[in-house]
Amino acid sequence: MDYRRAVDLAIQRHQVEMAGPQFPKFSENYMKFLDGQLREINFQIAISSVMQYIVFLYTR
C-alpha cells in the first residue's frame, strides 16, 4: 500500500491548521474535507492490512 497520499494529506492538514486564524471559514471547511479524505485512506489501509493477514493465514 502506498502511504504517500496519506502523508501529503497530513502535511496539507497541518499547513491549513497553521493558516487557520487568517482564513477561519476556508480553513474549517477544508479541514473537514481533508479529515474525510484521511478517514477514507485509513479505511483502505485497514482493509488492505486485513486482506494481507488473510492471505498470510491461508498460505502458511
N, C-alpha and C positions, 0 to 999 in steps of 0.2 A: 504494500500500500504506500502510495506517495503522500508524504506529510507536508510537502511544500505549500499546498493550498491552505492548509490549516495554519501554518506558520505565517504566511502572508496575511491572512485574515486577522491573526492575533496582533501582528505588527500594526496593521491598519487600525484595529480597535484601540490600541494604545495611543496612536497618533491622534485619533479623534477625541479620545479621553483627555489628552493634554490640551487640545484646542477647544474643549467644551465651553469654557467661560466666554470665549469670543463669539461663538456661534451656538447658543444654547439649543434652539429648536432643531437646527440641522443636526447637531451632534446627537441629540436624543433620538431622532428618527433613524439616523444612520447607525447608531449603536444597536438599536433594535434589529435592524437589517443584518448587521454583522453577527450579532448573537444568534440569530436564526440560521445563518449560514454555518457558523461554527457548530451549532447543535446538529445540523444535518450531516456535516463531515464527521463529527464524533460518533453519530449513529452508524455511519458507513464503516468507520474504523472498528467499532464494536462488532458489527455483523461479520466483517472480514476476519476478525480475530476468532470468532466462534466457528466460522467455516474452516479456518486453518486448523483449529483444535479438533474438529470432527474428522477432517481428513487425516490428521495425525493418529487419532484413535483407530480408524479403520485400516491404516497401513502399518501398524506395528505388529 
